[in-house]
């Protein structure tokens, strides 16, 4: 089934550890996004990429990095995890200018 | 102040009720508007786009008021299956078309 795949679906991580959340899409969408969702704060944009080879900062980029080496993959890296990064992370992509985002199922990350 | 704001609710309504959600945005350089639906512990999914002239999809009606900078979603004849969180989404010209989400309004439809 075409769509977006995120991995892992859930992870418990010790503070200070490095973690990469993987995101792969097979819809050949140009734009990809990473959001985090926290209770009462909604979805907040971390980083985005309008096309392969380019990335940009969203609303809450600090402590996160991304890369976009090709169209399909958009990994999100936490270089040194902190407890405030405990959240549900959603990867999304969009194709044409319809504004419709297609989301992965989310990655639930707990930093202790 | 957040760029996109919603009443978080929860809205608790009986089946068959009509319920309306409002969403305000602070940046007048707005481009496009959408309502997304998110079920508990699931990913958000597009419910409907919001057009300047207003649009309807079955029991759902979306309205846009650019002068007052708000959009609304009206749900008529609520069903149990409408229980979810409804997210207001706006894109802005001066932010490269990125989608900015409101914090969501929770709806619970009771029998």
Interface residues (C-beta under 8 A of the other chain):
Chain A: X33 X35 X40 X41 X42 X43 X44 X45 X48 X50 X56 X58 X59 X90 X94 X97 X98 X99 X100 X101 X103 X104 X105 X106
Chain B: X8 X32 X34 X36 X41 X42 X43 X44 X45 X46 X49 X87 X89 X91 X96 X97 X98 X99 X100 X101 X102 X103 X104
